[in-house]
């Protein structure tokens, strides 16, 4: 994979771990935590939502789903 793809996948994984560790977070929390634009955060969140790893119970808020994920130890 090219370096940009590796960075994106690493960031998306980190976003998932951030949500998993904090319970429910807002899109703005993700923007601030990772120093990314709102559009980039939304793109990353959409990838996670598409893969059924997170859900948005309220607009702009995100939480993980019950889907099993192997977390790094």
mmCIF file as gemmi writes it, N, C-alpha and C atoms, coordinates in Angstrom:
data_model
loop_
_atom_site.group_PDB
_atom_site.id
_atom_site.type_symbol
_atom_site.label_atom_id
_atom_site.label_alt_id
_atom_site.label_comp_id
_atom_site.label_asym_id
_atom_site.label_entity_id
_atom_site.label_seq_id
_atom_site.pdbx_PDB_ins_code
_atom_site.Cartn_x
_atom_site.Cartn_y
_atom_site.Cartn_z
_atom_site.occupancy
_atom_site.B_iso_or_equiv
_atom_site.pdbx_formal_charge
_atom_site.auth_seq_id
_atom_site.auth_asym_id
_atom_site.pdbx_PDB_model_num
ATOM 1 N N . UNK Axp A 1 ? 0.842 -1.185 0 1 0 ? 1 A 1
ATOM 2 C CA . UNK Axp A 1 ? 0 0 0 1 0 ? 1 A 1
ATOM 3 C C . UNK Axp A 1 ? 0.884 1.244 0 1 0 ? 1 A 1
ATOM 4 N N . UNK Axp A 2 ? 0.316 2.313 -0.506 1 0 ? 2 A 1
ATOM 5 C CA . UNK Axp A 2 ? 1.105 3.543 -0.505 1 0 ? 2 A 1
ATOM 6 C C . UNK Axp A 2 ? 1.028 4.214 0.874 1 0 ? 2 A 1
ATOM 7 N N . UNK Axp A 3 ? 1.954 5.101 1.165 1 0 ? 3 A 1
ATOM 8 C CA . UNK Axp A 3 ? 2.027 5.725 2.492 1 0 ? 3 A 1
ATOM 9 C C . UNK Axp A 3 ? 0.749 6.458 2.903 1 0 ? 3 A 1
ATOM 10 N N . UNK Axp A 4 ? 0.074 7.094 1.953 1 0 ? 4 A 1
ATOM 11 C CA . UNK Axp A 4 ? -1.158 7.821 2.289 1 0 ? 4 A 1
ATOM 12 C C . UNK Axp A 4 ? -2.242 6.852 2.759 1 0 ? 4 A 1
ATOM 13 N N . UNK Axp A 5 ? -2.331 5.707 2.117 1 0 ? 5 A 1
ATOM 14 C CA . UNK Axp A 5 ? -3.329 4.703 2.505 1 0 ? 5 A 1
ATOM 15 C C . UNK Axp A 5 ? -3 4.145 3.882 1 0 ? 5 A 1
ATOM 16 N N . UNK Axp A 6 ? -1.728 3.89 4.142 1 0 ? 6 A 1
ATOM 17 C CA . UNK Axp A 6 ? -1.316 3.408 5.458 1 0 ? 6 A 1
ATOM 18 C C . UNK Axp A 6 ? -1.673 4.408 6.554 1 0 ? 6 A 1
ATOM 19 N N . UNK Axp A 7 ? -1.419 5.687 6.306 1 0 ? 7 A 1
ATOM 20 C CA . UNK Axp A 7 ? -1.757 6.736 7.291 1 0 ? 7 A 1
ATOM 21 C C . UNK Axp A 7 ? -3.256 6.775 7.545 1 0 ? 7 A 1
ATOM 22 N N . UNK Axp A 8 ? -4.04 6.675 6.46 1 0 ? 8 A 1
ATOM 23 C CA . UNK Axp A 8 ? -5.497 6.725 6.59 1 0 ? 8 A 1
ATOM 24 C C . UNK Axp A 8 ? -5.993 5.534 7.409 1 0 ? 8 A 1
ATOM 25 N N . UNK Axp A 9 ? -5.525 4.336 7.108 1 0 ? 9 A 1
ATOM 26 C CA . UNK Axp A 9 ? -5.972 3.154 7.832 1 0 ? 9 A 1
ATOM 27 C C . UNK Axp A 9 ? -5.562 3.203 9.302 1 0 ? 9 A 1
ATOM 28 N N . UNK Axp A 10 ? -4.369 3.697 9.558 1 0 ? 10 A 1
ATOM 29 C CA . UNK Axp A 10 ? -3.914 3.844 10.945 1 0 ? 10 A 1
ATOM 30 C C . UNK Axp A 10 ? -4.797 4.847 11.685 1 0 ? 10 A 1
ATOM 31 N N . UNK Axp A 11 ? -5.125 5.971 11.027 1 0 ? 11 A 1
ATOM 32 C CA . UNK Axp A 11 ? -5.975 6.987 11.657 1 0 ? 11 A 1
ATOM 33 C C . UNK Axp A 11 ? -7.374 6.436 11.923 1 0 ? 11 A 1
ATOM 34 N N . UNK Axp A 12 ? -7.934 5.712 10.974 1 0 ? 12 A 1
ATOM 35 C CA . UNK Axp A 12 ? -9.278 5.151 11.15 1 0 ? 12 A 1
ATOM 36 C C . UNK Axp A 12 ? -9.285 4.161 12.312 1 0 ? 12 A 1
ATOM 37 N N . UNK Axp A 13 ? -8.242 3.347 12.404 1 0 ? 13 A 1
ATOM 38 C CA . UNK Axp A 13 ? -8.134 2.407 13.52 1 0 ? 13 A 1
ATOM 39 C C . UNK Axp A 13 ? -8.044 3.175 14.838 1 0 ? 13 A 1
ATOM 40 N N . UNK Axp A 14 ? -7.252 4.244 14.857 1 0 ? 14 A 1
ATOM 41 C CA . UNK Axp A 14 ? -7.124 5.062 16.065 1 0 ? 14 A 1
ATOM 42 C C . UNK Axp A 14 ? -8.441 5.741 16.431 1 0 ? 14 A 1
ATOM 43 N N . UNK Axp A 15 ? -9.195 6.177 15.433 1 0 ? 15 A 1
ATOM 44 C CA . UNK Axp A 15 ? -10.508 6.791 15.687 1 0 ? 15 A 1
ATOM 45 C C . UNK Axp A 15 ? -11.427 5.758 16.334 1 0 ? 15 A 1
ATOM 46 N N . UNK Axp A 16 ? -11.416 4.537 15.81 1 0 ? 16 A 1
ATOM 47 C CA . UNK Axp A 16 ? -12.247 3.483 16.401 1 0 ? 16 A 1
ATOM 48 C C . UNK Axp A 16 ? -11.858 3.252 17.865 1 0 ? 16 A 1
ATOM 49 N N . UNK Axp A 17 ? -10.57 3.143 18.129 1 0 ? 17 A 1
ATOM 50 C CA . UNK Axp A 17 ? -10.105 2.911 19.494 1 0 ? 17 A 1
ATOM 51 C C . UNK Axp A 17 ? -10.464 4.079 20.415 1 0 ? 17 A 1
ATOM 52 N N . UNK Axp A 18 ? -10.427 5.297 19.884 1 0 ? 18 A 1
ATOM 53 C CA . UNK Axp A 18 ? -10.815 6.484 20.65 1 0 ? 18 A 1
ATOM 54 C C . UNK Axp A 18 ? -12.3 6.402 21.039 1 0 ? 18 A 1
ATOM 55 N N . UNK Axp A 19 ? -13.138 6.038 20.081 1 0 ? 19 A 1
ATOM 56 C CA . UNK Axp A 19 ? -14.576 5.922 20.364 1 0 ? 19 A 1
ATOM 57 C C . UNK Axp A 19 ? -14.82 4.775 21.339 1 0 ? 19 A 1
ATOM 58 N N . UNK Axp A 20 ? -14.166 3.663 21.102 1 0 ? 20 A 1
ATOM 59 C CA . UNK Axp A 20 ? -14.325 2.489 21.975 1 0 ? 20 A 1
ATOM 60 C C . UNK Axp A 20 ? -13.918 2.822 23.414 1 0 ? 20 A 1
ATOM 61 N N . UNK Axp A 21 ? -12.855 3.567 23.562 1 0 ? 21 A 1
ATOM 62 C CA . UNK Axp A 21 ? -12.353 3.908 24.891 1 0 ? 21 A 1
ATOM 63 C C . UNK Axp A 21 ? -13.166 4.965 25.617 1 0 ? 21 A 1
ATOM 64 N N . UNK Axp A 22 ? -13.875 5.801 24.864 1 0 ? 22 A 1
ATOM 65 C CA . UNK Axp A 22 ? -14.614 6.902 25.482 1 0 ? 22 A 1
ATOM 66 C C . UNK Axp A 22 ? -16.12 6.712 25.506 1 0 ? 22 A 1
ATOM 67 N N . UNK Axp A 23 ? -16.611 5.632 24.96 1 0 ? 23 A 1
ATOM 68 C CA . UNK Axp A 23 ? -18.057 5.415 24.918 1 0 ? 23 A 1
ATOM 69 C C . UNK Axp A 23 ? -18.673 6.175 23.763 1 0 ? 23 A 1
ATOM 70 N N . UNK Axp A 24 ? -19.341 7.25 24.053 1 0 ? 24 A 1
ATOM 71 C CA . UNK Axp A 24 ? -19.968 8.076 23.023 1 0 ? 24 A 1
ATOM 72 C C . UNK Axp A 24 ? -19.156 9.35 22.836 1 0 ? 24 A 1
ATOM 73 N N . UNK Axp A 25 ? -18.841 9.663 21.591 1 0 ? 25 A 1
ATOM 74 C CA . UNK Axp A 25 ? -18.108 10.89 21.273 1 0 ? 25 A 1
ATOM 75 C C . UNK Axp A 25 ? -18.831 11.634 20.164 1 0 ? 25 A 1
ATOM 76 N N . UNK Axp A 26 ? -18.515 12.91 20.023 1 0 ? 26 A 1
ATOM 77 C CA . UNK Axp A 26 ? -19.086 13.703 18.942 1 0 ? 26 A 1
ATOM 78 C C . UNK Axp A 26 ? -18.07 13.783 17.799 1 0 ? 26 A 1
ATOM 79 N N . UNK Axp A 27 ? -18.565 14.177 16.653 1 0 ? 27 A 1
ATOM 80 C CA . UNK Axp A 27 ? -17.687 14.397 15.513 1 0 ? 27 A 1
ATOM 81 C C . UNK Axp A 27 ? -16.64 15.446 15.868 1 0 ? 27 A 1
ATOM 82 N N . UNK Axp A 28 ? -17.044 16.455 16.597 1 0 ? 28 A 1
ATOM 83 C CA . UNK Axp A 28 ? -16.121 17.522 17.01 1 0 ? 28 A 1
ATOM 84 C C . UNK Axp A 28 ? -15.024 16.986 17.931 1 0 ? 28 A 1
ATOM 85 N N . UNK Axp A 29 ? -15.365 16.022 18.799 1 0 ? 29 A 1
ATOM 86 C CA . UNK Axp A 29 ? -14.339 15.39 19.646 1 0 ? 29 A 1
ATOM 87 C C . UNK Axp A 29 ? -13.274 14.725 18.791 1 0 ? 29 A 1
ATOM 88 N N . UNK Axp A 30 ? -13.692 14.052 17.728 1 0 ? 30 A 1
ATOM 89 C CA . UNK Axp A 30 ? -12.758 13.379 16.824 1 0 ? 30 A 1
ATOM 90 C C . UNK Axp A 30 ? -11.883 14.405 16.112 1 0 ? 30 A 1
ATOM 91 N N . UNK Axp A 31 ? -12.502 15.49 15.644 1 0 ? 31 A 1
ATOM 92 C CA . UNK Axp A 31 ? -11.76 16.552 14.961 1 0 ? 31 A 1
ATOM 93 C C . UNK Axp A 31 ? -10.659 17.103 15.87 1 0 ? 31 A 1
ATOM 94 N N . UNK Axp A 32 ? -11.01 17.388 17.11 1 0 ? 32 A 1
ATOM 95 C CA . UNK Axp A 32 ? -10.045 17.969 18.044 1 0 ? 32 A 1
ATOM 96 C C . UNK Axp A 32 ? -8.975 16.973 18.461 1 0 ? 32 A 1
ATOM 97 N N . UNK Axp A 33 ? -9.361 15.74 18.724 1 0 ? 33 A 1
ATOM 98 C CA . UNK Axp A 33 ? -8.417 14.722 19.191 1 0 ? 33 A 1
ATOM 99 C C . UNK Axp A 33 ? -7.348 14.404 18.15 1 0 ? 33 A 1
ATOM 100 N N . UNK Axp A 34 ? -7.742 14.375 16.87 1 0 ? 34 A 1
ATOM 101 C CA . UNK Axp A 34 ? -6.814 13.96 15.819 1 0 ? 34 A 1
ATOM 102 C C . UNK Axp A 34 ? -6.309 15.117 14.961 1 0 ? 34 A 1
ATOM 103 N N . UNK Axp A 35 ? -6.711 16.325 15.302 1 0 ? 35 A 1
ATOM 104 C CA . UNK Axp A 35 ? -6.28 17.518 14.555 1 0 ? 35 A 1
ATOM 105 C C . UNK Axp A 35 ? -6.519 17.349 13.057 1 0 ? 35 A 1
ATOM 106 N N . UNK Axp A 36 ? -7.745 16.98 12.715 1 0 ? 36 A 1
ATOM 107 C CA . UNK Axp A 36 ? -8.131 16.796 11.319 1 0 ? 36 A 1
ATOM 108 C C . UNK Axp A 36 ? -9.33 17.686 11.031 1 0 ? 36 A 1
ATOM 109 N N . UNK Axp A 37 ? -9.64 17.851 9.755 1 0 ? 37 A 1
ATOM 110 C CA . UNK Axp A 37 ? -10.793 18.669 9.387 1 0 ? 37 A 1
ATOM 111 C C . UNK Axp A 37 ? -12.079 17.892 9.67 1 0 ? 37 A 1
ATOM 112 N N . UNK Axp A 38 ? -13.169 18.614 9.753 1 0 ? 38 A 1
ATOM 113 C CA . UNK Axp A 38 ? -14.471 17.982 9.981 1 0 ? 38 A 1
ATOM 114 C C . UNK Axp A 38 ? -14.806 17.029 8.838 1 0 ? 38 A 1
ATOM 115 N N . UNK Axp A 39 ? -14.43 17.394 7.62 1 0 ? 39 A 1
ATOM 116 C CA . UNK Axp A 39 ? -14.712 16.543 6.461 1 0 ? 39 A 1
ATOM 117 C C . UNK Axp A 39 ? -13.922 15.238 6.527 1 0 ? 39 A 1
ATOM 118 N N . UNK Axp A 40 ? -12.666 15.304 6.925 1 0 ? 40 A 1
ATOM 119 C CA . UNK Axp A 40 ? -11.851 14.097 7.069 1 0 ? 40 A 1
ATOM 120 C C . UNK Axp A 40 ? -12.411 13.211 8.18 1 0 ? 40 A 1
ATOM 121 N N . UNK Axp A 41 ? -12.795 13.822 9.284 1 0 ? 41 A 1
ATOM 122 C CA . UNK Axp A 41 ? -13.393 13.063 10.389 1 0 ? 41 A 1
ATOM 123 C C . UNK Axp A 41 ? -14.656 12.364 9.91 1 0 ? 41 A 1
ATOM 124 N N . UNK Axp A 42 ? -15.484 13.062 9.168 1 0 ? 42 A 1
ATOM 125 C CA . UNK Axp A 42 ? -16.732 12.479 8.682 1 0 ? 42 A 1
ATOM 126 C C . UNK Axp A 42 ? -16.446 11.314 7.738 1 0 ? 42 A 1
ATOM 127 N N . UNK Axp A 43 ? -15.457 11.466 6.889 1 0 ? 43 A 1
ATOM 128 C CA . UNK Axp A 43 ? -15.063 10.373 5.975 1 0 ? 43 A 1
ATOM 129 C C . UNK Axp A 43 ? -14.633 9.135 6.769 1 0 ? 43 A 1
ATOM 130 N N . UNK Axp A 44 ? -13.796 9.343 7.773 1 0 ? 44 A 1
ATOM 131 C CA . UNK Axp A 44 ? -13.324 8.228 8.604 1 0 ? 44 A 1
ATOM 132 C C . UNK Axp A 44 ? -14.489 7.573 9.342 1 0 ? 44 A 1
ATOM 133 N N . UNK Axp A 45 ? -15.373 8.382 9.9 1 0 ? 45 A 1
ATOM 134 C CA . UNK Axp A 45 ? -16.533 7.857 10.612 1 0 ? 45 A 1
ATOM 135 C C . UNK Axp A 45 ? -17.452 7.086 9.673 1 0 ? 45 A 1
ATOM 136 N N . UNK Axp A 46 ? -17.595 7.56 8.444 1 0 ? 46 A 1
ATOM 137 C CA . UNK Axp A 46 ? -18.423 6.857 7.465 1 0 ? 46 A 1
ATOM 138 C C . UNK Axp A 46 ? -17.853 5.484 7.137 1 0 ? 46 A 1
ATOM 139 N N . UNK Axp A 47 ? -16.527 5.375 7.046 1 0 ? 47 A 1
ATOM 140 C CA . UNK Axp A 47 ? -15.888 4.08 6.79 1 0 ? 47 A 1
ATOM 141 C C . UNK Axp A 47 ? -16.198 3.116 7.94 1 0 ? 47 A 1
ATOM 142 N N . UNK Axp A 48 ? -16.065 3.6 9.17 1 0 ? 48 A 1
ATOM 143 C CA . UNK Axp A 48 ? -16.348 2.758 10.328 1 0 ? 48 A 1
ATOM 144 C C . UNK Axp A 48 ? -17.825 2.371 10.392 1 0 ? 48 A 1
ATOM 145 N N . UNK Axp A 49 ? -18.701 3.309 10.072 1 0 ? 49 A 1
ATOM 146 C CA . UNK Axp A 49 ? -20.139 3.027 10.091 1 0 ? 49 A 1
ATOM 147 C C . UNK Axp A 49 ? -20.496 2.021 8.991 1 0 ? 49 A 1
ATOM 148 N N . UNK Axp A 50 ? -19.93 2.18 7.81 1 0 ? 50 A 1
ATOM 149 C CA . UNK Axp A 50 ? -20.181 1.274 6.697 1 0 ? 50 A 1
ATOM 150 C C . UNK Axp A 50 ? -19.793 -0.158 7.062 1 0 ? 50 A 1
ATOM 151 N N . UNK Axp A 51 ? -18.724 -0.311 7.838 1 0 ? 51 A 1
ATOM 152 C CA . UNK Axp A 51 ? -18.257 -1.623 8.263 1 0 ? 51 A 1
ATOM 153 C C . UNK Axp A 51 ? -18.92 -2.103 9.552 1 0 ? 51 A 1
ATOM 154 N N . UNK Axp A 52 ? -19.979 -1.408 9.975 1 0 ? 52 A 1
ATOM 155 C CA . UNK Axp A 52 ? -20.786 -1.774 11.142 1 0 ? 52 A 1
ATOM 156 C C . UNK Axp A 52 ? -19.964 -1.83 12.431 1 0 ? 52 A 1
ATOM 157 N N . UNK Axp A 53 ? -18.984 -0.938 12.546 1 0 ? 53 A 1
ATOM 158 C CA . UNK Axp A 53 ? -18.161 -0.875 13.752 1 0 ? 53 A 1
ATOM 159 C C . UNK Axp A 53 ? -18.631 0.217 14.705 1 0 ? 53 A 1
ATOM 160 N N . UNK Axp A 54 ? -19.263 1.256 14.16 1 0 ? 54 A 1
ATOM 161 C CA . UNK Axp A 54 ? -19.822 2.332 14.984 1 0 ? 54 A 1
ATOM 162 C C . UNK Axp A 54 ? -21.225 2.652 14.48 1 0 ? 54 A 1
ATOM 163 N N . UNK Axp A 55 ? -21.969 3.331 15.323 1 0 ? 55 A 1
ATOM 164 C CA . UNK Axp A 55 ? -23.309 3.774 14.948 1 0 ? 55 A 1
ATOM 165 C C . UNK Axp A 55 ? -23.534 5.167 15.522 1 0 ? 55 A 1
ATOM 166 N N . UNK Axp A 56 ? -24.483 5.865 14.944 1 0 ? 56 A 1
ATOM 167 C CA . UNK Axp A 56 ? -24.798 7.212 15.397 1 0 ? 56 A 1
ATOM 168 C C . UNK Axp A 56 ? -26.22 7.225 15.959 1 0 ? 56 A 1
ATOM 169 N N . UNK Axp A 57 ? -26.358 7.073 17.3 1 0 ? 57 A 1
ATOM 170 C CA . UNK Axp A 57 ? -27.694 7.066 17.895 1 0 ? 57 A 1
ATOM 171 C C . UNK Axp A 57 ? -28.378 8.439 17.821 1 0 ? 57 A 1
ATOM 172 N N . UNK Axp A 58 ? -27.565 9.489 17.825 1 0 ? 58 A 1
ATOM 173 C CA . UNK Axp A 58 ? -28.044 10.862 17.707 1 0 ? 58 A 1
ATOM 174 C C . UNK Axp A 58 ? -27.13 11.551 16.705 1 0 ? 58 A 1
ATOM 175 N N . UNK Axp A 59 ? -27.702 12.396 15.878 1 0 ? 59 A 1
ATOM 176 C CA . UNK Axp A 59 ? -26.896 13.059 14.858 1 0 ? 59 A 1
ATOM 177 C C . UNK Axp A 59 ? -25.676 13.74 15.476 1 0 ? 59 A 1
ATOM 178 N N . UNK Axp A 60 ? -24.501 13.406 14.925 1 0 ? 60 A 1
ATOM 179 C CA . UNK Axp A 60 ? -23.262 14.029 15.397 1 0 ? 60 A 1
ATOM 180 C C . UNK Axp A 60 ? -22.608 13.325 16.559 1 0 ? 60 A 1
ATOM 181 N N . UNK Axp A 61 ? -23.248 12.255 17.076 1 0 ? 61 A 1
ATOM 182 C CA . UNK Axp A 61 ? -22.662 11.487 18.17 1 0 ? 61 A 1
ATOM 183 C C . UNK Axp A 61 ? -22.436 10.058 17.693 1 0 ? 61 A 1
ATOM 184 N N . UNK Axp A 62 ? -21.355 9.455 18.172 1 0 ? 62 A 1
ATOM 185 C CA . UNK Axp A 62 ? -20.957 8.135 17.705 1 0 ? 62 A 1
ATOM 186 C C . UNK Axp A 62 ? -20.632 7.22 18.864 1 0 ? 62 A 1
ATOM 187 N N . UNK Axp A 63 ? -20.976 5.952 18.703 1 0 ? 63 A 1
ATOM 188 C CA . UNK Axp A 63 ? -20.64 4.927 19.685 1 0 ? 63 A 1
ATOM 189 C C . UNK Axp A 63 ? -20.345 3.629 18.947 1 0 ? 63 A 1
ATOM 190 N N . UNK Axp A 64 ? -19.609 2.737 19.588 1 0 ? 64 A 1
ATOM 191 C CA . UNK Axp A 64 ? -19.273 1.471 18.935 1 0 ? 64 A 1
ATOM 192 C C . UNK Axp A 64 ? -20.472 0.533 18.951 1 0 ? 64 A 1
ATOM 193 N N . UNK Axp A 65 ? -20.479 -0.403 18.016 1 0 ? 65 A 1
ATOM 194 C CA . UNK Axp A 65 ? -21.53 -1.413 17.959 1 0 ? 65 A 1
ATOM 195 C C . UNK Axp A 65 ? -21.083 -2.63 18.737 1 0 ? 65 A 1
ATOM 196 N N . UNK Axp A 66 ? -21.941 -3.635 18.788 1 0 ? 66 A 1
ATOM 197 C CA . UNK Axp A 66 ? -21.627 -4.872 19.503 1 0 ? 66 A 1
ATOM 198 C C . UNK Axp A 66 ? -20.78 -5.815 18.656 1 0 ? 66 A 1
ATOM 199 N N . UNK Axp A 67 ? -20.442 -5.421 17.444 1 0 ? 67 A 1
ATOM 200 C CA . UNK Axp A 67 ? -19.649 -6.274 16.559 1 0 ? 67 A 1
ATOM 201 C C . UNK Axp A 67 ? -18.295 -6.586 17.203 1 0 ? 67 A 1
ATOM 202 N N . UNK Axp A 68 ? -17.892 -7.845 17.145 1 0 ? 68 A 1
ATOM 203 C CA . UNK Axp A 68 ? -16.63 -8.277 17.751 1 0 ? 68 A 1
ATOM 204 C C . UNK Axp A 68 ? -15.447 -7.762 16.932 1 0 ? 68 A 1
ATOM 205 N N . UNK Axp A 69 ? -14.473 -7.189 17.632 1 0 ? 69 A 1
ATOM 206 C CA . UNK Axp A 69 ? -13.255 -6.665 17.017 1 0 ? 69 A 1
ATOM 207 C C . UNK Axp A 69 ? -12.072 -7.115 17.859 1 0 ? 69 A 1
ATOM 208 N N . UNK Axp A 70 ? -11.023 -7.599 17.193 1 0 ? 70 A 1
ATOM 209 C CA . UNK Axp A 70 ? -9.791 -7.944 17.914 1 0 ? 70 A 1
ATOM 210 C C . UNK Axp A 70 ? -9.041 -6.66 18.206 1 0 ? 70 A 1
ATOM 211 N N . UNK Axp A 71 ? -8.931 -6.309 19.47 1 0 ? 71 A 1
ATOM 212 C CA . UNK Axp A 71 ? -8.227 -5.097 19.863 1 0 ? 71 A 1
ATOM 213 C C . UNK Axp A 71 ? -6.784 -5.431 20.193 1 0 ? 71 A 1
ATOM 214 N N . UNK Axp A 72 ? -5.869 -4.5 19.876 1 0 ? 72 A 1
ATOM 215 C CA . UNK Axp A 72 ? -4.457 -4.744 20.213 1 0 ? 72 A 1
ATOM 216 C C . UNK Axp A 72 ? -4.283 -4.81 21.73 1 0 ? 72 A 1
ATOM 217 N N . UNK Axp A 73 ? -3.402 -5.672 22.171 1 0 ? 73 A 1
ATOM 218 C CA . UNK Axp A 73 ? -3.215 -5.816 23.625 1 0 ? 73 A 1
ATOM 219 C C . UNK Axp A 73 ? -2.198 -4.851 24.166 1 0 ? 73 A 1
